[in-house]
Amino acid sequence: MRAVFVAAFVAFLISLFGTPIAIRYFTRLKADQPIRTDGPQGHLGKKGTPTMGGVVFIFATLIAYTGGHIALTTLPDQQLRPSGPTATAVVLLGLFVFTGLLGFLDDYLKVAKRNSDGLNKRGKLIGQALIGAIFGAIALYVPAEKTGDAVVTTVASPKLSWVHDIDWLNITKVGAVVFFVFVVMSMSNAVNLTDGLDGLATGTSILVIGSYMAIAFWQYRHWCADPEYNANYCYDVRDPLEMALIAGAAVGALVGFLWWNTSPARIFMGDTGSMALGSLIAGLAVATKTVLLLPLMGLLFFIIVVTWIMQIGSYRTTGKRIFRMVPLQHHFELAGWSEVNIVVRFWIIAGLGMAASLGLFAADFLRVMSGSG
């Protein structure tokens, strides 16, 4: 656990002190977020606020991940601790970085064109699909490796999972890659839709990724590959400590970034950050084998996507709107709620989803262990 804390603390410091540098740099470049003229009028006061802040916490996470590995080398008993980057790290950090680059391209085009359009929707979806397919293939087809006397599974599984793999829901490796792409695209766009108010997507992502950090570390302490763990119930996942390390680094980086991103925001994460966070959350859900738990774990993201789909569907079929405006946070802005009230209340919703998910995960473990006793 020490290495996870080291990674989180290093990422926090880099992000906390690195974000002001990014603010000055992007302000000097006039890389400010174009504001929608058809949105809530209160947002017009944010004109001039720099965007692409996601660059900071992506960079901080990568550096802190390296710091965490350095911390691991100082600890005894290296058998179950990765000595270098693993297939799991390649998948998770690869998704994080490359969808971040796709989002950076989107942000750059918005700044260059001086409007809020950026990369066209088709280009964005194709980019997300390609990135998801590449890392999905790695997650499903990189051969299993041996850890001690145990064979560790591939990063992802051909079976759908709830709090662990569901044996009868085998969708084959090809189907699992397709599903992986769907999850990556869904979460990338879900976080992107949520990123509309100061600190909203950042705070929500801290809760969700922090939950996956806890799940991954719990799986590490009850890992099937651990020869010293002999209980009847264990988690058949790959590199759980690596997952906890990456999630911890990302949480630390986001907490440091939130200091500057909370209302009134000095910098926005942009699509650079929101798309990267969405794909990292998707990767963690698949790697921890809790993918069907994701709609509850990311409850706020799920609600915002569902209400967005409802609005679009209603308007195209009946010509009527269900909400004043979507994404949902703007509906409440137009209803007269203050931005801070919306953010805090939406964080509460996100926290309820997180608590329920962790409760279900823990309840399954306790149920099986009490039954085996």
C-alpha positions as CSV (number, residue, x, y, z in Angstrom):
1,M,0.0,0.0,0.0
2,R,3.0,2.2,0.6
3,A,3.8,2.4,-3.1
4,V,0.2,3.4,-3.9
5,F,0.4,6.3,-1.4
6,V,3.7,7.3,-2.8
7,A,2.3,7.5,-6.3
8,A,-0.8,9.4,-5.1
9,F,1.3,11.9,-3.2
10,V,3.8,12.5,-6.0
11,A,1.0,13.0,-8.5
12,F,-0.8,15.4,-6.1
13,L,2.3,17.5,-5.7
14,I,3.1,17.6,-9.4
15,S,-0.5,18.5,-10.3
16,L,-0.9,21.0,-7.5
17,F,2.2,23.0,-8.4
18,G,2.3,22.2,-12.1
19,T,-1.2,23.4,-12.8
20,P,-0.4,27.1,-12.2
21,I,2.5,26.8,-14.7
22,A,0.0,25.4,-17.2
23,I,-2.5,28.2,-16.5
24,R,0.2,30.8,-17.3
25,Y,1.4,29.0,-20.4
26,F,-2.0,28.3,-21.9
27,T,-3.2,31.8,-21.1
28,R,-0.1,33.3,-22.9
29,L,-0.9,31.1,-25.9
30,K,-4.6,32.3,-25.7
31,A,-5.7,28.7,-25.5
32,D,-8.9,29.6,-23.8
33,Q,-12.1,27.5,-23.9
34,P,-14.6,28.8,-26.5
35,I,-17.9,29.4,-24.7
36,R,-21.2,28.3,-26.2
37,T,-23.4,31.3,-26.9
38,D,-26.6,29.2,-26.7
39,G,-25.7,27.9,-23.2
40,P,-26.4,29.4,-19.8
41,Q,-25.5,33.1,-19.9
42,G,-23.5,32.8,-16.6
43,H,-20.9,30.9,-18.6
44,L,-20.0,33.9,-20.7
45,G,-18.1,35.2,-17.6
46,K,-15.7,32.3,-18.0
47,K,-14.4,33.6,-21.3
48,G,-10.6,33.7,-21.3
49,T,-10.2,30.7,-19.0
50,P,-7.6,28.4,-20.4
51,T,-8.4,24.8,-21.4
52,M,-6.4,21.6,-22.0
53,G,-5.7,21.3,-18.3
54,G,-6.0,17.5,-18.6
55,V,-2.4,17.6,-19.9
56,V,-1.3,18.3,-16.3
57,F,-2.9,15.4,-14.6
58,I,-2.1,12.9,-17.4
59,F,1.6,14.0,-17.1
60,A,1.4,13.8,-13.3
61,T,-0.1,10.3,-13.3
62,L,2.7,9.0,-15.6
63,I,5.5,10.4,-13.5
64,A,3.8,9.3,-10.3
65,Y,3.4,5.8,-11.7
66,T,7.2,5.7,-12.2
67,G,7.7,6.9,-8.7
68,G,5.4,4.2,-7.4
69,H,7.5,1.6,-9.1
70,I,10.6,3.0,-7.6
71,A,9.0,2.7,-4.2
72,L,8.1,-0.9,-4.9
73,T,11.8,-1.8,-5.5
74,T,12.6,-0.7,-1.9
75,L,10.2,-3.2,-0.4
76,P,11.0,-6.9,0.5
77,D,9.2,-9.9,-1.1
78,Q,9.1,-8.9,-4.8
79,Q,7.5,-12.1,-6.0
80,L,4.0,-10.6,-6.4
81,R,5.1,-7.1,-7.1
82,P,5.7,-6.0,-10.7
83,S,9.3,-5.0,-11.4
84,G,8.4,-3.0,-14.5
85,P,5.5,-2.0,-16.7
86,T,3.0,-4.8,-17.2
87,A,0.4,-5.6,-19.8
88,T,-2.2,-4.1,-17.5
89,A,-0.2,-0.8,-17.3
90,V,0.1,-0.8,-21.1
91,V,-3.7,-1.1,-21.5
92,L,-4.7,1.4,-18.8
93,L,-2.0,4.0,-19.4
94,G,-2.3,3.5,-23.1
95,L,-6.0,4.3,-23.0
96,F,-5.4,7.2,-20.7
97,V,-2.7,8.8,-22.9
98,F,-4.0,8.1,-26.4
99,T,-7.6,9.2,-25.7
100,G,-6.1,12.2,-24.0
101,L,-4.2,12.9,-27.2
102,L,-7.4,12.6,-29.2
103,G,-9.1,15.0,-26.8
104,F,-6.1,17.4,-27.1
105,L,-6.6,17.4,-30.9
106,D,-10.3,18.3,-30.3
107,D,-9.3,21.1,-27.9
108,Y,-6.6,22.4,-30.2
109,L,-9.1,22.7,-33.1
110,K,-11.6,24.5,-30.9
111,V,-8.9,27.0,-29.9
112,A,-7.6,27.4,-33.4
113,K,-11.1,27.8,-35.0
114,R,-12.2,30.0,-32.1
115,N,-15.5,28.1,-31.7
116,S,-16.8,25.2,-29.7
117,D,-17.1,22.6,-32.5
118,G,-13.6,21.2,-32.6
119,L,-13.1,17.7,-34.1
120,N,-16.2,16.5,-35.9
121,K,-18.3,13.8,-34.1
122,R,-17.5,11.2,-36.6
123,G,-13.8,11.8,-36.3
124,K,-14.0,11.7,-32.5
125,L,-16.0,8.4,-32.5
126,I,-13.7,6.8,-35.0
127,G,-10.6,7.8,-33.0
128,Q,-12.2,6.4,-29.8
129,A,-13.1,3.1,-31.5
130,L,-9.6,2.6,-32.9
131,I,-8.0,3.3,-29.6
132,G,-10.4,1.0,-27.8
133,A,-9.9,-1.8,-30.4
134,I,-6.1,-1.6,-30.2
135,F,-5.9,-1.8,-26.4
136,G,-8.9,-4.2,-26.2
137,A,-6.9,-6.6,-28.4
138,I,-3.9,-6.3,-26.1
139,A,-6.2,-6.9,-23.1
140,L,-7.7,-10.0,-24.6
141,Y,-4.9,-11.5,-26.7
142,V,-1.6,-10.9,-24.8
143,P,-0.7,-14.4,-23.5
144,A,-1.1,-15.0,-19.8
145,E,2.2,-15.0,-17.8
146,K,3.3,-17.0,-14.8
147,T,3.6,-15.4,-11.4
148,G,5.2,-18.0,-9.1
149,D,3.4,-21.2,-9.6
150,A,0.1,-19.6,-10.7
151,V,-0.9,-18.6,-14.2
152,V,-2.3,-15.1,-14.3
153,T,-5.1,-14.4,-16.7
154,T,-5.1,-11.9,-19.5
155,V,-6.0,-8.3,-18.6
156,A,-9.6,-8.6,-19.8
157,S,-11.8,-11.6,-19.9
158,P,-14.1,-13.1,-22.6
159,K,-16.8,-13.3,-19.9
160,L,-18.9,-10.4,-18.7
161,S,-18.4,-9.6,-15.1
162,W,-20.4,-8.1,-12.2
163,V,-18.2,-8.2,-9.1
164,H,-16.2,-11.1,-10.7
165,D,-16.6,-13.0,-14.0
166,I,-20.0,-14.5,-14.7
167,D,-19.1,-18.0,-16.0
168,W,-22.2,-18.4,-18.2
169,L,-21.9,-15.0,-19.9
170,N,-19.0,-15.9,-22.2
171,I,-19.1,-13.7,-25.3
172,T,-15.9,-14.9,-26.8
173,K,-12.7,-12.9,-27.2
174,V,-13.9,-11.2,-30.4
175,G,-17.1,-10.2,-28.7
176,A,-15.2,-9.1,-25.6
177,V,-13.0,-6.7,-27.8
178,V,-16.2,-5.2,-29.3
179,F,-17.7,-4.8,-25.9
180,F,-14.4,-3.3,-24.7
181,V,-14.6,-0.7,-27.5
182,F,-18.2,0.1,-26.5
183,V,-17.3,0.6,-22.9
184,V,-14.4,2.9,-23.7
185,M,-16.5,5.0,-26.1
186,S,-19.4,5.2,-23.7
187,M,-17.3,6.3,-20.8
188,S,-15.1,8.7,-22.8
189,N,-18.2,10.5,-23.9
190,A,-20.0,10.2,-20.6
191,V,-17.2,12.1,-18.7
192,N,-17.0,14.5,-21.6
193,L,-20.7,15.3,-21.2
194,T,-20.3,15.7,-17.5
195,D,-17.5,18.2,-17.8
196,G,-19.7,21.3,-18.0
197,L,-19.3,22.9,-14.6
198,D,-16.3,23.9,-12.6
199,G,-15.0,20.8,-10.8
200,L,-17.9,18.6,-11.6
201,A,-16.2,16.0,-13.7
202,T,-12.9,16.2,-11.7
203,G,-14.6,15.5,-8.3
204,T,-16.8,12.8,-9.7
205,S,-13.8,11.1,-11.3
206,I,-11.9,11.2,-8.0
207,L,-14.8,9.3,-6.4
208,V,-15.0,6.7,-9.2
209,I,-11.3,6.1,-9.7
210,G,-10.7,6.1,-6.0
211,S,-13.2,3.3,-5.7
212,Y,-11.4,1.3,-8.3
213,M,-8.2,1.9,-6.4
214,A,-9.8,0.3,-3.3
215,I,-11.2,-2.6,-5.3
216,A,-7.9,-3.3,-7.0
217,F,-6.0,-3.3,-3.7
218,W,-8.5,-5.5,-2.1
219,Q,-8.1,-7.9,-5.0
220,Y,-4.4,-7.8,-4.6
221,R,-4.7,-8.8,-0.9
222,H,-7.0,-11.7,-1.9
223,W,-5.3,-12.7,-5.2
224,C,-5.5,-16.2,-6.6
225,A,-1.8,-15.8,-7.8
226,D,-0.6,-15.2,-4.2
227,P,0.8,-18.6,-2.9
228,E,0.4,-17.4,0.7
229,Y,-3.3,-16.7,0.3
230,N,-5.2,-19.9,0.9
231,A,-8.8,-18.9,1.5
232,N,-11.5,-20.5,-0.6
233,Y,-12.4,-17.2,-2.3
234,C,-9.9,-15.3,-4.4
235,Y,-9.8,-12.9,-7.3
236,D,-8.6,-14.2,-10.7
237,V,-7.4,-10.8,-12.1
238,R,-4.1,-9.7,-13.6
239,D,-1.8,-7.3,-11.9
240,P,-4.1,-5.9,-9.2
241,L,-1.3,-3.9,-7.5
242,E,-0.6,-2.3,-10.8
243,M,-4.2,-1.3,-11.2
244,A,-4.2,0.2,-7.6
245,L,-1.0,2.1,-8.4
246,I,-2.3,3.7,-11.5
247,A,-5.7,4.5,-10.0
248,G,-3.9,6.0,-6.9
249,A,-1.7,8.1,-9.1
250,A,-4.7,9.4,-11.1
251,V,-6.6,10.2,-7.9
252,G,-3.7,12.2,-6.5
253,A,-3.2,14.1,-9.7
254,L,-7.0,14.9,-9.9
255,V,-7.0,16.2,-6.3
256,G,-4.2,18.5,-7.1
257,F,-5.9,19.7,-10.2
258,L,-9.2,20.2,-8.4
259,W,-7.6,22.9,-6.3
260,W,-7.4,25.0,-9.4
261,N,-10.4,23.6,-11.3
262,T,-13.1,24.2,-8.6
263,S,-15.3,27.2,-8.8
264,P,-14.3,29.7,-10.0
265,A,-12.1,27.5,-12.2
266,R,-8.7,28.9,-13.2
267,I,-8.4,26.2,-15.8
268,F,-10.6,23.6,-17.5
269,M,-9.6,20.0,-18.2
270,G,-11.0,20.2,-21.7
271,D,-11.6,17.1,-23.8
272,T,-8.0,16.3,-23.2
273,G,-8.8,15.4,-19.7
274,S,-12.4,14.2,-19.9
275,M,-11.9,11.7,-22.6
276,A,-8.7,10.4,-20.9
277,L,-10.5,10.0,-17.6
278,G,-13.5,8.2,-19.2
279,S,-11.3,5.7,-21.0
280,L,-9.2,5.1,-17.8
281,I,-12.4,4.4,-15.8
282,A,-13.5,2.0,-18.6
283,G,-10.2,0.2,-18.5
284,L,-10.3,-0.2,-14.7
285,A,-13.8,-1.6,-14.8
286,V,-12.8,-4.2,-17.4
287,A,-9.5,-5.1,-15.7
288,T,-11.0,-5.4,-12.2
289,K,-13.7,-7.6,-13.7
290,T,-16.5,-5.4,-12.5
291,V,-17.7,-4.0,-15.8
292,L,-21.5,-4.5,-15.2
293,L,-21.1,-2.7,-11.9
294,L,-19.9,0.4,-13.8
295,P,-23.3,2.0,-14.4
296,L,-23.8,2.1,-10.6
297,M,-20.2,3.0,-9.8
298,G,-20.4,5.9,-12.3
299,L,-24.0,6.7,-11.4
300,L,-23.8,10.4,-12.2
301,F,-22.1,9.7,-15.6
302,F,-24.9,7.2,-16.3
303,I,-27.7,9.6,-15.4
304,I,-26.2,12.4,-17.5
305,V,-25.8,10.1,-20.6
306,V,-29.3,8.6,-20.2
307,T,-31.0,12.0,-19.9
308,W,-29.0,13.3,-22.9
309,I,-30.2,10.3,-25.0
310,M,-33.8,11.0,-23.7
311,Q,-33.6,14.6,-24.8
312,I,-32.2,13.9,-28.2
313,G,-34.7,11.0,-28.8
314,S,-37.7,13.1,-27.7
315,Y,-36.7,16.1,-29.8
316,R,-36.1,14.1,-33.0
317,T,-39.3,12.0,-32.7
318,T,-41.7,14.6,-31.2
319,G,-40.0,17.9,-31.6
320,K,-40.4,18.5,-27.9
321,R,-37.7,18.8,-25.2
322,I,-37.9,17.0,-21.8
323,F,-35.3,19.2,-20.2
324,R,-34.6,22.9,-20.6
325,M,-31.1,21.9,-21.9
326,V,-28.7,19.0,-21.8
327,P,-26.3,17.8,-20.5
328,L,-28.5,17.7,-17.3
329,Q,-26.4,20.1,-15.3
330,H,-27.4,22.9,-17.6
331,H,-31.1,22.1,-17.1
332,F,-30.6,23.0,-13.4
333,E,-28.6,26.1,-14.2
334,L,-31.5,27.4,-16.4
335,A,-33.9,26.5,-13.5
336,G,-32.0,28.9,-11.3
337,W,-29.7,26.7,-9.3
338,S,-26.2,28.1,-8.6
339,E,-23.2,26.3,-10.1
340,V,-21.8,25.4,-6.8
341,N,-25.1,23.9,-5.6
342,I,-25.4,21.8,-8.7
343,V,-21.8,20.5,-8.4
344,V,-22.1,19.6,-4.7
345,R,-25.4,17.9,-5.1
346,F,-24.2,16.0,-8.2
347,W,-21.1,14.9,-6.2
348,I,-23.5,13.5,-3.6
349,I,-25.3,11.5,-6.3
350,A,-21.9,10.2,-7.5
351,G,-21.0,9.4,-3.9
352,L,-24.2,7.4,-3.4
353,G,-23.4,5.3,-6.5
354,M,-19.9,4.8,-5.3
355,A,-21.0,3.7,-1.8
356,A,-23.6,1.3,-3.2
357,S,-21.1,-0.3,-5.6
358,L,-18.4,-0.8,-2.9
359,G,-21.2,-2.2,-0.7
360,L,-22.2,-4.8,-3.3
361,F,-18.6,-5.7,-3.9
362,A,-17.9,-6.2,-0.2
363,A,-21.2,-8.0,0.3
364,D,-20.3,-10.6,-2.3
365,F,-17.0,-11.3,-0.7
366,L,-18.6,-11.6,2.8
367,R,-21.4,-13.8,1.5
368,V,-19.0,-16.3,-0.1
369,M,-16.6,-16.3,2.8
370,S,-19.3,-16.9,5.4
371,G,-20.7,-19.7,3.2
372,S,-17.3,-21.3,2.9
373,G,-16.7,-21.2,6.6
